[in-house]
Amino acid sequence: MENEVKTLLIEKGIPVSGGHTKRDYIRNTILEMEVGDSVAFDNERECLNFITRAWYMKKRKEINFKFSRRRIEGGPLVECTIHRVWRVS
């Protein structure tokens, strides 16, 4: 019994449950954007999440889009700062 060899049972054809990706709304937005479209964020963290997701999608060759991000400071009529991302190609 000292040298007992353990084995695991391999099961085939079992589907993975819960097959959705994290932040599906970001992925769907990226896929729906056309050249010249933009998305505005009032929170820099959300903007960075969007850009990061687009970068990973491009790295995995899901998309071949290019994006441009700008921080737009509030003016006399708008006191807040927004972050905007454009699809440029």
N, C-alpha and C positions, 0 to 999 in steps of 0.2 A: 503494500500500500504506500510505501514511501515514494516510489517512482510513478505514481499514478499520473497518466497523461489526460489532461482535460481537453475537451473539444466543445466547440460551439455549433449549434444548429444553424445552418444557412437557410434562410427562407427567401424564395424568389417570387417576384411579381407582386409584392406588397406595395401599394401606392403610398406616397408621402402625404400625410395629412396636413391641412392648413397651408396649402400651396399659394401663398401670396407674398409679395415682396414688401419690405419695409418702406414706408412713405410712398405708397402707390400714387397718391395725388401728385407728388413731385414728378415721378416718372411719366405719368400720363400727360401732365402739362408739357414736359419737355418734348414728348413725341407728337403732341398736337401743334406745337409752335411752328410757324412758317417764317421765312426770312423777313426781317423787319418788325416782327412781333416783339413785344416786351412784357415783362412782369415786374410789378413794383412791390417792394417789401418795406414795412416801417420798422422792421427788426433786422439788424445786421446778421444775427445768427441764422435766421430763416434763409436769408440771401446766400449765406455761405453753404448751408445745407443744399440748396438748389444747385449752386455752382459745383459743389463736390460731387453730387449725384450725376450731373452732366459729364464731369470729368471721368468718373468711373464707367459710365455708359459708353463714352468714347473709347476708353482704354479697352473695354471688352468688345468693341466694334459693333455695338448695338446701334450707334448713331455715328454720323460723320459731320455733325454740326459744329459751328464755332459760336461762342457767346462772348459778349462784352458786358462788363459790369461797371457801373458808375455810382458814386455816392453824390447825391444831390442835396445840397444844403438848403434849408428853409430860407425863404425871402421875407419881405415885409408882410405879405399876405398869408404865408404859411410858415409857422414857427418850427415845424418838425423837420427832421432829416429823413429822406427816403433813400432806398437803395433800389436801383433799377437794373434789370438784366435784359439785354437785347439778343435775339438770335441774328447773327450777321452773315451766316452762310449755311 
